[in-house]
Amino acid sequence: MNTSTTSEPVLRLSDAAVSEIKAMREKPEHAGKTLRVYVEQGGCSGMQYGLVFDEPREGDESVEAGGVTALVDAFSAQYIRGSVVDYSDSLTSGGFKIINPRAQESCGCGKSFKT
């Protein structure tokens, strides 16, 4: 596992995201795993974000905030470097949100983007 080799972190975690990740880690199915933030082809704008609890892999970049670690693979890092993972418990638009300064367009749901 690598840490970022540039001065810009691969991503940042908001305080709200850290709190929610800590709560989710309490579930037995997430025990011993780390949050992975990734990008894959798909969604209405061409690329889509994903979050999953996973094991570290060779070549991952990691970021730590408030006692929580997040992993990003090399492919995804090129699309989300400098992004912020946030969380909202709003009834209408709640959940994890990725604020990506590299996205030129985003869909209305905020789960996909175009660079």
KOLNUDO-741399 format. One record per atom (N, C-alpha, C, O): x, y, z. Coordinates in steps of 0.1 Angstrom, whole numbers, padded with zeros to 4 digits, always signed. Example, Ala and Ser with C-alpha at 12.3 -4.5 7.8 and 13.67 -1.06 7.14 Angstrom:
+0132-0057+0078+0123-0045+0078+0132-0033+0078+0142-0033+0085+0128-0022+0071+0137-0011+0071+0129+0000+0079+0134+0011+0080
//
This chain:
+0008-0012+0000+0000+0000+0000+0009+0012+0000+0019+0013+0008+0006+0022-0008+0013+0034-0009+0006+0046-0004-0007+0046-0004+0013+0056+0001+0006+0069+0003+0009+0077-0009+0018+0074-0017+0002+0088-0011+0003+0096-0022+0017+0102-0024+0023+0106-0014+0022+0102-0036+0035+0107-0039+0035+0121-0044+0045+0127-0046+0023+0127-0046+0022+0141-0049+0018+0148-0036+0014+0142-0026+0018+0162-0037+0015+0170-0026+0000+0170-0024-0005+0173-0013-0008+0167-0034-0023+0167-0033-0027+0153-0029-0024+0143-0035-0035+0152-0018-0040+0139-0013-0049+0133-0023-0056+0140-0031-0050+0120-0024-0058+0113-0033-0073+0117-0030-0081+0118-0040-0076+0118-0018-0090+0123-0014-0089+0127+0001-0080+0124+0008-0100+0134+0005-0101+0138+0019-0115+0133+0024-0124+0131+0016-0116+0130+0037-0128+0126+0043-0134+0137+0052-0127+0142+0060-0146+0141+0050-0152+0151+0058-0155+0144+0072-0155+0132+0074-0157+0153+0082-0160+0148+0096-0173+0139+0096-0173+0129+0102-0183+0143+0088-0195+0136+0087-0193+0122+0081-0198+0112+0085-0184+0121+0071-0181+0109+0064-0173+0100+0074-0176+0088+0075-0164+0105+0082-0156+0098+0091-0166+0092+0102-0165+0080+0105-0175+0099+0107-0185+0094+0117-0193+0083+0111-0195+0073+0118-0198+0084+0099-0206+0074+0093-0198+0061+0090-0203+0050+0092-0185+0063+0085-0177+0051+0083-0174+0044+0096-0174+0031+0096-0171+0051+0107-0169+0045+0120-0181+0037+0124-0180+0025+0129-0193+0042+0122-0206+0035+0125-0207+0023+0117-0212+0012+0122-0204+0023+0104-0206+0012+0095-0196+0001+0098-0199-0011+0096-0184+0005+0103-0174-0005+0106-0178-0014+0118-0172-0024+0120-0188-0009+0126-0192-0017+0137-0200-0029+0133-0202-0039+0141-0205-0030+0121-0213-0041+0116-0203-0053+0114-0192-0051+0108-0208-0065+0117-0199-0077+0116-0193-0079+0102-0182-0084+0101-0201-0077+0092-0197-0079+0078-0185-0070+0074-0179-0073+0064-0183-0059+0081-0173-0049+0078-0161-0051+0087-0151-0043+0085-0161-0059+0096-0150-0061+0106-0137-0064+0099-0136-0073+0091-0127-0056+0103-0113-0058+0098-0111-0053+0084-0100-0055+0078-0121-0047+0078-0120-0042+0064-0119-0027+0064-0122-0020+0074-0114-0022+0053-0112-0007+0051-0121-0002+0039-0123-0009+0030-0125+0010+0041-0133+0016+0030-0125+0018+0018-0114+0024+0018-0130+0014+0006-0124+0016-0007-0133+0025-0015-0145+0023-0016-0127+0036-0020-0134+0045-0029-0129+0042-0043-0117+0042-0045-0138+0039-0053-0133+0036-0066-0141+0042-0077-0152+0047-0074-0136+0041-0089-0143+0047-0101-0144+0035-0111-0134+0027-0112-0155+0034-0118-0156+0024-0129-0164+0030-0140-0172+0040-0138-0163+0024-0151-0171+0028-0163-0186+0026-0160-0190+0015-0154-0195+0035-0164-0209+0033-0162-0215+0046-0158-0209+0057-0157-0228+0045-0154-0236+0056-0149-0240+0065-0161-0236+0062-0173-0248+0074-0158-0254+0083-0169-0244+0093-0175-0247+0099-0185-0233+0095-0168-0223+0105-0173-0210+0099-0178-0201+0106-0181-0209+0085-0178-0197+0079-0183-0189+0072-0173-0184+0061-0176-0187+0077-0161-0179+0071-0150-0188+0072-0138-0196+0081-0136-0187+0062-0129-0194+0062-0117-0186+0059-0105-0176+0052-0106-0190+0064-0093-0183+0062-0081-0188+0050-0074-0200+0046-0076-0179+0043-0066-0184+0032-0058-0176+0033-0045-0165+0037-0044-0183+0027-0034-0177+0026-0021-0180+0012-0016-0191+0007-0017-0170+0006-0011-0171-0008-0006-0161-0010+0005-0150-0005+0005-0164-0019+0015-0154-0023+0025-0147-0034+0019-0152-0044+0014-0133-0033+0020-0125-0043+0012-0111-0044+0019-0109-0038+0029-0103-0053+0014-0090-0055+0019-0080-0047+0011-0082-0044-0001-0069-0042+0017-0059-0035+0009-0053-0043-0002-0052-0056-0001-0049-0037-0013-0043-0044-0024-0030-0037-0028-0028-0025-0025-0021-0044-0035-0009-0038-0040-0012-0026-0049-0021-0026-0057-0005-0015-0046-0006-0003-0054-0017+0007-0049-0018+0018-0055-0024+0003-0039-0034+0012-0033-0028+0025-0027-0017+0024-0022-0034+0036-0029-0031+0048-0021-0040+0048-0009-0051+0043-0010-0036+0054+0002-0044+0054+0014-0044+0068+0019-0035+0076+0017-0055+0071+0026-0057+0084+0033-0063+0081+0047-0071+0072+0048-0059+0088+0057-0064+0086+0070-0070+0099+0075-0064+0110+0073-0081+0098+0082-0087+0110+0088-0095+0105+0100-0104+0097+0099-0093+0111+0112-0101+0108+0124-0101+0094+0128-0111+0089+0133-0090+0086+0125-0090+0072+0128-0096+0063+0118-0097+0051+0121-0099+0068+0106-0105+0061+0096-0095+0061+0084-0090+0072+0080-0093+0050+0077-0085+0049+0065-0094+0046+0053-0103+0038+0054-0091+0052+0042-0098+0049+0030-0087+0046+0019-0076+0051+0019-0090+0036+0011-0081+0031+0000-0086+0036-0014-0098+0037-0016-0077+0038-0023-0080+0041-0036-0070+0034-0045-0058+0036-0043-0075+0027-0055-0066+0020-0065-0060+0030-0075-0066+0041-0076-0050+0026-0081-0043+0035-0090-0052+0040-0102-0051+0052-0105-0060+0032-0108-0069+0036-0118-0078+0047-0114-0080+0057-0120-0085+0045-0102-0094+0054-0097-0088+0067-0093-0093+0078-0094-0075+0066-0087-0068+0078-0082-0067+0089-0093-0068+0101-0090-0065+0085-0105-0063+0095-0116-0076+0103-0119-0075+0114-0124-0087+0098-0115-0100+0105-0117-0105+0112-0105-0113+0121-0106-0101+0108-0093-0107+0114-0081-0097+0121-0072-0100+0126-0061-0084+0122-0076-0074+0129-0068-0079+0143-0065-0083+0151-0073-0078+0147-0052-0083+0160-0047-0097+0160-0043-0102+0171-0039-0105+0149-0044-0119+0149-0041-0121+0148-0026-0112+0145-0018-0133+0151-0022-0138+0150-0008-0149+0141-0007-0159+0142-0015-0148+0131+0002-0159+0122+0005-0167+0128+0016-0161+0130+0027-0180+0131+0014-0188+0137+0024-0200+0127+0027-0202+0118+0019-0207+0130+0038-0219+0122+0041-0230+0131+0046-0228+0141+0053-0242+0128+0042-0254+0136+0046-0265+0126+0050-0267+0116+0043-0272+0128+0061-0283+0120+0064-0297+0126+0061-0307+0122+0066-0296+0135+0051-0309+0141+0046-0318+0131+0040-0314+0121+0034-0331+0132+0042-0341+0123+0037-0341+0123+0022-0344+0112+0016-0340+0134+0016-0341+0135+0001-0328+0132-0007-0329+0127-0018-0317+0136-0001-0305+0134-0009-0294+0129+0000-0282+0133-0001-0297+0120+0009-0287+0115+0019-0278+0104+0013-0280+0099+0002-0268+0102+0021-0258+0092+0017-0244+0098+0015-0242+0110+0017-0235+0090+0010-0222+0095+0007-0222+0102-0006-0229+0099-0015-0214+0113-0006-0213+0122-0018-0198+0124-0021-0190+0125-0011-0194+0124-0033-0180+0127-0037-0180+0140-0044-0186+0141-0055-0173+0149-0038-0172+0163-0044-0158+0162-0052-0148+0162-0046-0159+0162-0065-0148+0159-0074-0144+0172-0082-0152+0175-0091-0133+0178-0079-0129+0190-0087-0125+0187-0101-0124+0196-0110-0123+0174-0104-0119+0170-0118-0131+0167-0127-0130+0166-0139-0143+0166-0121-0155+0163-0129-0159+0175-0136-0161+0186-0131-0161+0174-0149-0166+0185-0158-0181+0185-0158-0187+0195-0159-0187+0173-0157-0202+0172-0156-0205+0161-0146-0197+0152-0144-0216+0163-0139-0221+0153-0130-0236+0151-0133-0243+0160-0137-0241+0139-0130-0255+0136-0132-0263+0142-0120-0256+0146-0110-0275+0142-0120-0284+0148-0110-0282+0140-0097-0284+0146-0086-0280+0127-0097-0279+0119-0085-0266+0121-0079-0264+0117-0067-0256+0126-0086-0242+0128-0080-0234+0115-0079-0223+0115-0074-0238+0104-0085-0231+0092-0085-0223+0089-0097-0214+0080-0097-0225+0097-0108-0217+0095-0119-0212+0109-0124-0217+0119-0121-0201+0108-0133-0195+0121-0137-0188+0119-0150-0186+0107-0155-0184+0130-0156-0176+0130-0169-0164+0139-0166-0165+0149-0161-0152+0134-0171-0140+0142-0170-0137+0149-0183-0127+0156-0183
//
